[in-house]
Amino acid sequence: MSCRLHPLWVFVLGWLLAACAFAKPPTPLLWKATRGDTTVYLLGSMHILLASDYPLSSDVDTAYRNAKQVLFEMPPDEMNPLSVLGPTATLGMYQDPAQSLKTDLEPQTWQRLQAYAQTNGLSELVLSRMRPWLASLTILALETKKLSYDPNRGLDKHFMDQAVADHKQTGGFETAEQQMRILASTPLAEQVHDLRQMLDEIPQFRSKMAQMHATWRDGDADGLYREEAKELKEQPETMQRVIVDRNHAWVPQLDRMAAAVHGNTLVIVGAMHLLGPDGLVALLRKDGYRVERVCTGCVGVR
């Protein structure tokens, strides 16, 4: 990929055109980690995908079929409107009537946002009550929907539904509120910058999403990390908060949950959480696991 990615897109990787068809399943971002009697598979997800991304590779299906438990960023019971509604209202909306998105933005940015709302059928009143980070995610959701990406087809949602139907043991590392607190803790100036950037990137949104999606489908771990890290290095606090701190917090939880079951564990999280020196692949190696890429028939992947 040659274009920069908005920081919130970590949640897309981590949370193309519908007419496109693909000749083969996506190359899996899949690793196997073993330590003693414990076996953990790590699968890198995109949280929104297309119908044409299925069926998945046989490696992924085998890892799922042989898993005793399946772990996600959030447990399946957190992925419902009731779990999300409260934190969204308290963390994503202004509580003080004297505050609004309009007062936190420069007049020019607010005018651009007004124009976007009118064009896309958004309520200006509701938008004015959103904090900048929630306004950015709202635009992201609208733009991805236009391109037929579907969160209900995301890799994590796909396996959540399947694991529940198959009565597999499931779990997660964070609650919906914890994830929203990460976004809400971003300094206001950074939230405003990201909202401006989101508006700037709308004309190139289709091509950027297609490039990111293609890189994920190709299983290009190095390319995926290189492009996203380039963007996040310009905002080191965001990189620390959104990726590094969370990964380090997840490892002891993963150790504990994997050791507690008699069988394999499959971990499905946003792809960026697996990659780089602070990714789960590297952290599990430091934790004493033997980790290897799983990609039957692939050449040169690691």
Residue pairs with C-beta under 8 A, 6 or more apart in sequence:
1 211
1 212
1 215
1 223
1 224
1 227
2 211
2 227
3 204
3 207
3 208
3 211
3 227
4 227
4 230
4 231
5 208
5 212
5 227
5 228
5 231
6 136
6 140
6 194
6 197
6 198
6 201
6 231
7 194
7 231
7 232
7 235
7 238
7 242
8 133
8 136
8 137
8 140
8 183
8 194
8 198
9 140
9 212
9 228
10 228
10 232
10 242
10 243
10 270
10 272
11 47
11 137
11 179
11 242
11 270
12 46
12 47
12 48
12 140
12 144
12 212
12 270
13 44
13 45
13 46
13 47
13 212
13 216
13 224
13 228
13 270
13 271
13 272
14 45
14 46
14 47
14 73
14 269
14 270
14 271
14 272
14 273
15 47
15 48
15 151
15 154
15 270
16 50
16 147
16 148
16 149
16 206
16 209
16 210
16 213
17 147
17 148
17 210
18 50
18 51
18 52
18 147
18 148
20 50
20 52
21 52
22 52
22 53
22 217
25 53
25 54
25 55
25 56
25 57
25 60
26 53
26 56
26 57
26 216
26 217
26 218
26 219
27 57
27 217
27 218
27 219
27 295
27 298
27 301
28 43
28 56
28 57
28 59
28 60
28 219
28 294
28 295
29 43
29 44
29 216
29 219
29 221
29 224
29 271
29 274
30 41
30 42
30 43
30 44
30 59
30 60
30 63
30 293
30 294
30 295
31 41
31 42
31 274
31 281
31 291
31 292
31 293
31 294
32 39
32 40
32 41
32 42
32 63
32 291
32 292
32 294
33 39
33 40
33 41
33 42
33 281
33 284
33 285
33 289
33 290
33 291
34 40
34 289
34 290
35 287
35 288
35 289
35 290
38 258
38 259
38 265
38 289
39 264
39 265
40 254
40 258
40 264
40 265
40 266
40 267
40 284
40 289
41 63
41 67
41 264
41 265
41 266
41 267
41 294
42 267
42 269
42 274
42 280
42 281
42 284
42 291
43 60
43 63
43 155
43 266
43 267
43 268
43 269
44 216
44 221
44 269
44 270
44 271
44 272
44 273
44 274
44 275
45 154
45 155
45 156
45 268
45 269
45 270
45 271
46 154
46 155
46 213
46 216
46 270
46 271
47 151
47 154
47 155
47 156
47 157
47 270
48 144
48 149
48 150
48 151
48 153
48 154
49 149
49 150
49 153
49 154
49 155
49 158
49 213
50 148
50 149
50 150
50 153
50 213
51 150
51 153
53 153
53 217
54 153
54 158
55 61
56 155
57 295
57 296
58 296
59 294
59 295
59 296
63 264
63 266
63 294
64 70
64 159
64 162
64 163
64 266
66 263
66 264
67 168
67 263
67 264
67 265
67 266
68 168
68 169
68 261
68 262
68 263
68 264
68 265
69 168
69 169
69 170
69 171
69 257
69 261
69 263
69 265
69 266
70 159
70 160
70 163
70 168
70 169
70 170
70 265
70 266
70 267
70 268
71 170
71 171
71 172
71 173
71 254
71 257
71 265
71 266
71 267
71 268
72 156
72 159
72 160
72 170
72 171
72 172
72 173
72 267
72 268
72 269
73 156
73 172
73 173
73 174
73 179
73 269
73 270
73 273
74 172
74 173
74 174
74 175
74 176
74 179
75 170
75 171
75 172
76 160
76 163
76 164
76 170
76 172
77 83
78 172
78 175
78 176
79 157
79 160
79 176
83 175
83 176
84 176
86 177
87 176
87 177
87 180
87 181
88 134
88 180
91 131
91 177
91 180
91 181
91 183
91 184
92 130
92 131
92 133
92 134
92 180
92 184
93 129
93 130
93 131
93 134
94 100
94 101
94 129
94 130
94 131
100 128
100 129
101 110
101 113
101 127
101 128
101 129
101 130
101 131
101 132
101 135
102 110
102 128
104 131
104 132
104 188
104 192
105 113
105 132
105 192
105 195
109 192
109 195
109 196
109 199
112 199
113 127
113 135
113 195
113 199
114 124
116 122
116 139
116 199
116 202
117 123
117 124
117 127
118 124
120 142
122 138
122 142
127 135
127 138
130 138
131 184
131 191
132 188
132 191
132 192
132 194
132 195
133 183
133 184
133 186
133 191
133 194
133 195
134 183
135 195
136 191
136 194
136 195
136 198
137 183
139 195
139 198
139 199
139 202
140 198
143 202
143 205
143 209
144 209
147 205
147 206
147 209
149 209
151 157
155 268
156 268
156 269
159 266
159 268
160 170
163 170
164 170
169 261
171 257
173 246
173 249
173 250
173 253
173 254
173 269
174 246
182 241
182 242
182 246
185 241
186 194
186 237
186 238
186 241
187 237
190 235
190 237
190 238
201 208
212 224
212 227
215 223
215 224
215 227
216 224
216 271
219 295
219 298
219 301
221 271
221 274
221 275
221 301
221 302
224 271
224 272
224 275
225 272
225 275
225 276
225 279
228 272
229 239
229 276
232 238
232 239
232 242
232 243
233 239
243 272
243 273
243 276
243 278
243 279
244 278
246 273
247 273
247 278
247 279
247 280
247 283
248 278
248 283
250 269
250 273
250 280
251 280
251 283
251 284
251 287
254 265
254 267
254 280
254 284
255 287
257 265
258 265
267 280
269 280
272 279
273 279
273 280
274 280
274 281
275 281
276 282
281 291
284 291
285 291
293 301
293 302
295 301
